[in-house]
Amino acid sequence: MLAFPFIDEATSLGWTAQLIFALIFVILGVGLNIVVGFAGLLDLGYAAFFAIGAYTAGMLSSPLHNIYINFWLVIWIAAAAAAIAGLLLGSPTLGLRGDYLAIVTLGFGEIVPVLFQNLKQVTINEPFSCWIIPGIQKLFGITPTVSCLTLFSNPNLTGAALGITPIGRPWFPMFGSLPANSATVHFSMSLANGLYFYIGEFESQNPVPWYFLILAIILMTIFFASRLRDSRLGRAWMAIREDELVAAQMGIDPVHTKLLAFAMGATFSGFAGAFYGAYIRGIFPSVFDFSTSIIILCIVILGGIGNINGVIVGGLVITTADRLFLPALKDFLASLLNTTILPALASHPTLQAAIAQNANPILWRPFLFGLTLVIMMAVRPEGLIPNARRRSELHSADDAPALTAVDGQ
């Protein structure tokens, strides 16, 4: 993984920029694995936490509100905001299980993107001077004399459907020759032979710094997720996953444990959201729809529920197939059609037009994605790299010793 961007640059493949998107979904998959894999809580609205982290970063580091907080601080604030949202989601779902919990998380995932899309003209009044005191005065027949204090009047908080752009990017110490565009340099110090130590901004045309930054975030995510899994809290999550009633009888507090599962799982999505916003330098509500939550959930299921390594493999398989394999297959089929098949069908214009319009694998993405999941669930339901306990549950009949008849019994 460390050598990949240099190999990619040497071979001129240009895959690094697309792999960064795959690694973002790997972080999201590891975070959701805490909720679904460790604690056994089905979450169908995980993209909402992704959106909360991204919008938090956007509102704190963009010209929309003239706030420019450093990225290295914003990313932690975004993670904290997502964790708080996880607590808020977990609070009303403590008594729910199974399908009912899935429906509530689905509703939460649908509400958040719509909420961000409509926070464009919001007026917030101070409650005591606007409602409480005038209400008491009216109750006793007194004409209200207190003027209403408005805290916010029609601010555009989230950019509505247009989103938030541009978003501040990280600055990082670099060594080398001073860039021609001095606007991207905040501080420079001359070294030797024309080399400078300078603080520069990450740029879109150079994905290598972004790649190593997301790799560092993934390593941090894997470290904390592994430590959580092996900790007392992780064992409590797994106990609740196996049997919540028995876990409660053994002294585990289900309320506290479930809330921490939602909060910790959402925290990692906050990191991913802040990085995503800075990387594409914009946040748009259409990115965080229901399909994103389903893709993240499928990453966990395809890789192996409860297995961190499996989730990493599942994320790389799904997202690289979508962003690298399908576009490459599209170019190959287009070349094949234009040179051989379509010229041979010149005498059949209707068939030629039908093949030309539909021989695009990107148009068939939902079908191919669904077919892959159906095959996986039929052939290997435990995932590519399954958790040992999960595999034993799904293949208990295969591993059981065969019974033989004794004395006709």
C-alpha positions in Angstrom: 0.0 0.0 0.0 2.9 2.4 0.7 4.4 1.7 -2.7 1.2 1.9 -4.7 1.1 5.6 -5.6 4.7 5.5 -6.8 4.0 2.4 -8.9 0.9 4.0 -10.2 2.8 7.1 -11.2 5.5 5.1 -12.9 3.0 3.1 -14.9 0.8 6.2 -15.7 -2.3 4.3 -14.8 -3.9 7.1 -12.8 -5.6 4.9 -10.3 -4.5 6.7 -7.1 -7.3 9.3 -7.2 -10.0 6.6 -7.5 -8.4 4.4 -4.9 -8.7 7.3 -2.4 -12.5 7.1 -2.7 -12.3 3.4 -2.1 -10.3 4.0 1.1 -12.9 6.5 2.3 -15.6 3.7 2.0 -13.2 1.3 3.8 -13.2 3.7 6.8 -17.0 3.9 6.7 -17.2 0.1 6.5 -15.0 -0.4 9.6 -17.1 2.1 11.5 -20.4 0.4 10.5 -18.8 -2.9 11.4 -18.7 -1.8 15.1 -22.5 -1.3 15.1 -23.5 -4.2 12.9 -20.6 -6.7 13.3 -19.6 -6.2 17.0 -22.9 -5.1 18.6 -25.4 -6.8 16.2 -27.4 -3.6 15.7 -28.8 -3.3 12.1 -28.2 0.3 10.9 -29.7 1.3 7.6 -29.0 5.0 7.9 -25.2 5.1 8.4 -24.8 7.6 5.6 -26.4 10.2 7.9 -23.3 10.2 10.1 -21.2 10.5 7.0 -23.2 13.6 6.0 -23.0 15.1 9.5 -19.2 14.8 9.5 -18.9 16.3 6.0 -21.3 19.2 6.6 -19.6 20.0 10.0 -16.3 20.3 8.2 -17.9 22.4 5.4 -19.6 24.9 7.8 -16.4 25.3 9.8 -14.0 25.8 6.9 -15.7 27.5 4.0 -16.6 31.1 2.8 -20.3 30.3 3.3 -20.1 31.5 6.9 -16.7 33.2 6.7 -15.3 30.6 9.1 -11.8 29.2 8.4 -10.8 26.7 11.0 -7.7 24.6 10.3 -8.5 21.2 8.8 -6.5 19.3 11.5 -8.9 20.7 14.1 -12.0 20.5 12.0 -11.6 16.7 11.4 -11.8 16.1 15.1 -14.8 18.4 15.5 -16.5 16.6 12.7 -15.8 13.2 14.4 -17.2 14.6 17.7 -20.3 15.9 16.0 -21.0 12.6 14.3 -20.5 10.8 17.7 -23.0 13.1 19.3 -25.4 12.4 16.5 -24.9 8.7 17.2 -25.9 9.2 20.8 -29.0 11.1 19.7 -29.9 8.3 17.3 -29.2 5.6 19.9 -31.4 7.2 22.6 -34.8 6.5 21.1 -33.8 3.1 19.8 -32.7 1.5 23.1 -35.9 -0.6 23.4 -35.9 -1.7 19.7 -34.5 -4.8 18.1 -34.3 -6.3 14.7 -36.6 -5.0 12.0 -37.9 -2.2 14.2 -34.4 -0.9 14.9 -33.6 -1.1 11.1 -36.8 1.0 10.3 -35.8 3.7 12.8 -32.2 4.0 11.5 -33.6 4.0 7.9 -35.8 7.0 8.9 -32.9 8.8 10.4 -30.8 8.2 7.3 -33.6 9.7 5.2 -34.2 12.7 7.5 -30.6 14.0 7.7 -29.9 14.7 4.0 -33.3 16.3 3.6 -32.7 18.4 6.7 -29.3 19.7 5.3 -30.9 20.4 1.9 -33.5 22.6 3.5 -31.5 24.6 6.0 -31.3 27.6 3.8 -33.6 30.1 5.5 -33.7 29.5 9.2 -34.9 32.0 11.8 -34.1 31.2 15.4 -35.9 33.3 18.1 -34.9 33.5 21.7 -37.7 31.5 23.5 -38.1 33.5 26.7 -38.6 36.9 25.0 -40.6 35.5 22.1 -42.9 32.9 23.6 -42.6 32.2 27.3 -42.9 35.7 28.8 -45.5 36.9 26.2 -47.5 33.8 26.8 -47.5 34.3 30.6 -48.6 38.0 30.1 -51.4 37.0 27.8 -52.5 34.4 30.4 -53.1 37.1 33.0 -54.7 39.5 30.4 -51.6 41.7 30.2 -50.5 43.2 26.8 -47.1 41.8 25.9 -44.5 44.4 26.3 -41.3 42.4 25.7 -39.7 42.7 22.3 -38.8 39.4 20.6 -35.0 38.8 20.4 -34.0 37.1 17.1 -30.8 35.1 17.3 -30.5 34.1 13.6 -32.5 35.6 10.7 -32.7 33.6 7.5 -29.0 32.4 7.3 -28.1 29.9 4.6 -26.5 27.2 6.9 -25.8 24.4 4.4 -26.0 25.9 0.9 -29.3 24.0 0.2 -29.2 21.9 -2.9 -26.1 23.7 -4.2 -24.1 22.4 -1.2 -21.0 24.0 0.3 -18.1 24.9 -1.8 -15.2 25.5 -1.6 -14.1 23.8 1.6 -10.7 24.4 3.3 -8.0 21.8 2.7 -5.2 20.5 4.9 -1.8 22.2 5.1 1.2 20.1 5.5 5.0 20.7 5.9 6.8 20.0 2.7 10.4 20.1 1.4 11.4 21.1 -2.1 11.6 24.1 -4.4 9.3 27.0 -3.6 6.0 26.7 -5.7 5.4 29.3 -8.4 2.0 30.2 -6.9 3.0 31.9 -3.6 -0.6 32.1 -2.6 -0.5 28.5 -1.6 2.4 29.1 0.8 1.9 30.4 4.3 5.5 30.2 5.5 8.8 29.4 3.8 12.3 29.0 5.1 15.4 28.8 2.9 17.5 25.7 3.3 20.4 24.9 1.0 20.8 24.7 -2.8 17.5 26.4 -3.5 15.5 24.1 -1.3 12.8 25.4 1.0 10.8 24.1 3.9 7.3 25.4 3.4 3.7 24.9 4.5 1.6 24.2 1.5 -2.0 23.2 0.7 -3.0 19.8 -0.6 -3.9 20.1 -4.3 -6.4 18.2 -6.5 -3.9 17.5 -9.2 -1.5 15.7 -6.8 -3.4 12.8 -5.1 -0.3 11.4 -3.4 -0.5 13.5 -0.2 -4.2 12.7 0.0 -3.5 9.0 -0.4 -1.0 8.9 2.5 -3.4 11.0 4.7 -6.3 8.7 4.1 -4.0 5.7 4.7 -2.9 7.2 8.1 -6.6 7.7 9.0 -7.3 4.1 8.1 -4.4 2.8 10.2 -5.7 4.8 13.1 -9.2 3.5 12.5 -8.1 -0.1 12.4 -6.0 0.3 15.5 -8.9 1.8 17.6 -11.4 -0.7 16.1 -9.1 -3.6 17.0 -8.6 -2.3 20.5 -12.3 -1.8 21.0 -13.0 -5.3 19.8 -10.6 -6.8 22.3 -11.6 -4.6 25.2 -14.2 -5.2 27.9 -16.6 -2.9 25.9 -16.1 -5.0 22.8 -16.8 -8.2 24.6 -20.0 -6.5 26.0 -21.0 -5.6 22.5 -20.6 -9.2 21.3 -22.5 -10.5 24.3 -25.4 -8.2 23.4 -25.2 -9.4 19.8 -25.5 -13.0 20.9 -28.3 -12.6 23.5 -29.2 -9.2 24.9 -31.3 -10.7 27.8 -28.6 -13.0 29.0 -26.0 -10.2 28.7 -28.2 -8.0 30.9 -28.6 -10.8 33.5 -24.8 -11.1 33.6 -24.4 -7.5 34.6 -24.0 -5.7 31.2 -25.8 -2.4 30.9 -27.6 -2.6 27.5 -28.5 1.1 27.4 -24.9 2.3 28.0 -23.4 -0.3 25.8 -25.7 0.3 22.8 -25.2 4.1 23.0 -21.5 3.6 22.9 -21.8 1.3 19.9 -23.7 4.0 17.9 -21.4 6.7 19.1 -18.1 4.9 18.3 -19.4 3.7 14.9 -20.5 7.2 14.0 -17.1 8.7 15.1 -15.2 7.1 12.2 -17.8 8.3 9.7 -17.1 11.8 10.9 -13.4 11.4 10.0 -14.4 10.0 6.6 -16.9 12.9 6.0 -14.4 15.6 6.9 -11.8 14.1 4.6 -14.3 13.6 1.8 -15.4 17.2 1.9 -11.8 18.5 1.9 -10.8 16.1 -0.9 -13.5 17.0 -3.4 -13.6 20.6 -1.9 -17.4 20.5 -1.8 -20.4 18.9 0.0 -23.6 18.1 -1.9 -26.7 16.5 -0.3 -27.3 14.0 -3.2 -24.1 12.1 -2.1 -25.6 10.9 1.2 -28.8 9.2 0.0 -30.1 5.8 1.0 -28.0 4.0 -1.7 -24.8 5.1 0.1 -26.0 3.5 3.4 -26.8 0.3 1.5 -23.4 0.2 -0.2 -21.6 0.6 3.1 -23.7 -2.2 4.6 -23.0 -4.4 1.7 -19.3 -3.8 2.2 -19.6 -5.2 5.7 -21.7 -8.2 4.6 -19.6 -9.0 1.6 -16.3 -8.7 3.4 -17.4 -10.6 6.5 -19.5 -9.3 9.4 -17.5 -8.8 12.5 -14.1 -9.2 10.8 -12.1 -6.0 10.3 -9.8 -7.5 7.7 -12.8 -8.8 5.8 -14.5 -5.3 5.8 -11.3 -3.8 4.4 -11.2 -6.4 1.6 -15.0 -5.9 0.9 -14.6 -2.2 0.7 -11.7 -2.4 -1.7 -13.5 -5.0 -3.9 -16.8 -3.1 -4.2 -15.5 0.4 -4.7 -12.5 -0.5 -7.0 -14.8 -2.6 -9.1 -17.2 0.4 -9.4 -14.6 3.1 -10.0 -11.9 1.2 -11.8 -13.1 -2.0 -13.4 -16.4 -0.9 -14.9 -14.9 2.3 -16.6 -12.1 0.2 -18.0 -14.6 -2.4 -19.2 -16.7 0.3 -20.8 -13.7 1.6 -22.8 -12.8 -1.9 -23.9 -16.3 -2.7 -25.0 -16.6 0.6 -26.8 -13.4 -0.1 -28.7 -14.6 -3.7 -29.5 -18.0 -2.5 -30.7 -16.6 0.3 -32.9 -14.1 -1.8 -34.7 -15.8 -5.2 -35.1 -19.4 -5.7 -34.0 -21.1 -2.4 -35.0 -19.6 -2.3 -38.5 -20.8 -5.9 -39.0 -24.4 -4.9 -38.1 -24.5 -2.0 -40.6 -27.3 -3.8 -42.5 -29.4 -4.0 -39.3 -29.6 -0.4 -38.0 -32.2 -1.1 -35.3 -30.1 -3.9 -33.8 -27.0 -1.8 -34.2 -28.5 1.1 -32.3 -29.8 -1.1 -29.5 -26.4 -2.7 -28.9 -24.6 0.7 -29.1 -27.0 2.2 -26.5 -27.0 -0.7 -24.0 -23.5 -2.1 -24.2 -22.3 0.2 -21.4 -21.6 -1.7 -18.2 -21.9 1.5 -16.1 -25.6 1.5 -17.0 -25.9 -2.0 -15.6 -24.2 -1.2 -12.3 -27.3 -1.9 -10.1 -27.9 -5.2 -11.9 -24.3 -6.3 -11.6 -24.1 -5.2 -8.0 -27.3 -7.0 -7.0 -26.3 -10.2 -8.9 -22.9 -10.2 -7.1 -24.7 -10.0 -3.7 -27.2 -12.8 -4.7 -24.4 -15.1 -5.7 -22.4 -14.3 -2.6 -25.3 -14.9 -0.3 -26.0 -18.3 -2.0 -22.4 -19.5 -2.2 -20.6 -17.8 0.7 -23.1 -16.1 3.1 -20.4 -15.5 5.7 -18.4 -13.2 3.5 -15.0 -13.2 1.8 -13.1 -13.3 5.1 -15.6 -14.4 7.7 -15.5 -14.0 11.5 -14.8 -17.5 13.0 -18.0 -17.4 15.1 -20.1 -16.3 12.2 -18.7 -19.0 9.9 -19.4 -21.7 12.5 -23.0 -20.5 12.9 -23.7 -20.6 9.1 -21.9 -23.9 8.5 -22.7 -25.8 11.7 -24.4 -28.6 9.7 -21.4 -29.0 7.4 -18.9 -29.3 10.2 -21.1 -31.7 12.3 -19.9 -35.3 12.3 -22.1 -37.7 10.3 -24.3 -40.0 12.3 -24.1 -43.7 11.6 -26.7 -46.3 12.2 -26.0 -48.7 15.0 -27.9 -52.0 15.5 -30.6 -50.7 13.1 -31.3 -47.6 15.3 
